[in-house]
Amino acid sequence: MIRLPDHPVTLEPLRADHADAVLAFERENREYFASWVWDRGDEYFADFPARLAALLAEQAAGICRFHVLVDDAGAVAGRVNLIDLENWSAELGYRIAEKWAGKGLATAAVRAIIGLAATEYALTTLWAGASDRNPASQAVLTRAGFRQVGITNRDLGPGKRYELSLEAT
């Protein structure tokens, strides 16, 4: 657990006991997230217990590292994930609750996960995509030291691809 500077929030590995708070976070922010990235659909919410179990199994197998940002009241303020850990690299993904947007939480969380990626998970490279519809996310990545290395047109729609070498951090 890492306390984020200047925020009443901790970065914690995802656990089974986070289930209710994560589901509440996703439901409360569904419309907000859908304005930036694809909507997860009703099935996501209907099948949430099975989806969470699958995530925890991937985490236990070392395939991914999932994290939640938990505020002092126990609510989830965001999620920060390292996906597809292989060859000492991973994809970074994150979502921050609408009520926390614009307060520096995403930048603090990304910086914290960079530290974990380098020290705890022995990664040497992170990469991320950010939609052109979400310039705030692109700014977070730039502030955290990522550099743009190309464009992407994945599930986020047209956007930019970023990389960060952890060997220099």
N, C-alpha and C positions, 0 to 999 in steps of 0.2 A: 504494500500500500504506500502510495506516494502522495503527500499533501502538496497541492499545487500552490505556487507562490501567488499571493494577492487574490486568492479565491477560496471560499469556504467549501472546497471540493477535494476529494481524494480520487486518485487513479488506482483502480483495483482490478485484478484479474477477474474475469467473469466466473461466477459460481452459480450453482443451482439455486441457492437462496436469493439470488438477484432476480429470479423469474418474474415475480409480480411487478417489481419496480421497472424492469426492462419493458415488459408488455405495456404498462401504463405510459411509459416514455414514448414508445412507438405509436400508441393510439392517440395520445395528446398531441403529437407532432406530425401525424400522418399527412395532413393537408399542407403543412409548412414544408415538409421534406419533398412532397410531390411537386412543389413549385420549382425545385432545383434538380431533382433526379426522378427516375421512374418510380411510380407507386408500386408498393409490394403486393397489392391486391388483397382481397378479402381472405383468400386461402392462407396467407401468411399468418393472419391473426387467428383463424380457426385452427390451424395446425401448430400454433406456437409452442406448446409443450414438446412436441416431437422435434421441431426445428431447434429448440434450445438444447435438447438432448444430443442432437447431431453435432451442434457446435461444440458442446463440451467434450464429445468423443473426439472430434478433430483436435481440440486443444490438448487432450490427454495424450494423443498420438504424436504431438509435436508438429502437426501440419500447419496450424494457425495459432495465434495468440490473441484472444479476445479480451477487451478491457471495458470497464464502465467507469464513468465519472459520477461519483455519488456525493450529493450535497449533505450538509450537516443534518438534514431532516430525514435522510435515507432515500431520497428520490434520485432517480437517474437524471443527470444533467446532460449526459452525452455518452457516446460510445467511440472507442478508438481501437482499431483492429490491425493486426499484422496478418496478412493472408498469404497462403502458399509459401511457407518458409522452405526454401531449397537453394542449394548452391550459395549459402550465406547471404541470401537476399529475400525480400518480401515486399508485397504491395501494402501500402498504408491506406486505410480508409477510416473516415470519421464522420460522425453526425452530432451536432450540438442542438439542444432544445432551443426552440424559438425564444423563450424568455431569457436565455443566456447569450443570444446572438449579439455581436457587437461589443462584448465586454472583455475580449482578450482571452476567453476560456479556450477557444480552439487552438490558438497559438501556444498557450501554456501547455495544453494537453499534448500537442504534437511535439513540442520540445521535450516533454517528459518521456514520451514513448520513444523518441530518438535515443535518449539516454539508456532506456531499458533495452532497446534493440541492440545497441552496441555492447553493453556490459553484461546483461543477463542472458540474452539470446544469441550472442556471438555473431550477429549479422554484420555484413560489411557494406551493404547497399540497400537502400529503400527506394521505391518508386511509387508514384501516385498519379492519378488522373483527376483533373478538375474541369468541370463543364464550363463552357464559355458563358452559360447562363448564371454562373456563380463566381463572379470576380472576387468576392470576399474569400472564398476557398483558395483561389489562386494566390491571393495576397498572403494568406496564412502560410502556404507552402513556401513562398518566397521569403517571408520573414523568418521562417524556421531554417533557412539555408538551402532549400531545394533549388535546383536550376532547371529551367525548361529545356527539354531535350527533343521535343517533337510535338506532334499533334495526335489526338486520339479520337475515335468515333465509336466508342463502345456503348454500353448501356447508359452512359451519362449524356449521350448526344455529343455533338462536336465539342472538343475541348483541347486541353493541353496536357502533355505528359511531362512529369517532373521526376528528377532523380536526385538522390543525396548519397554521397560517399561517406560512410561512417568511419572510414579509416582516418579521415582528416579531423574527426570531431574529438 
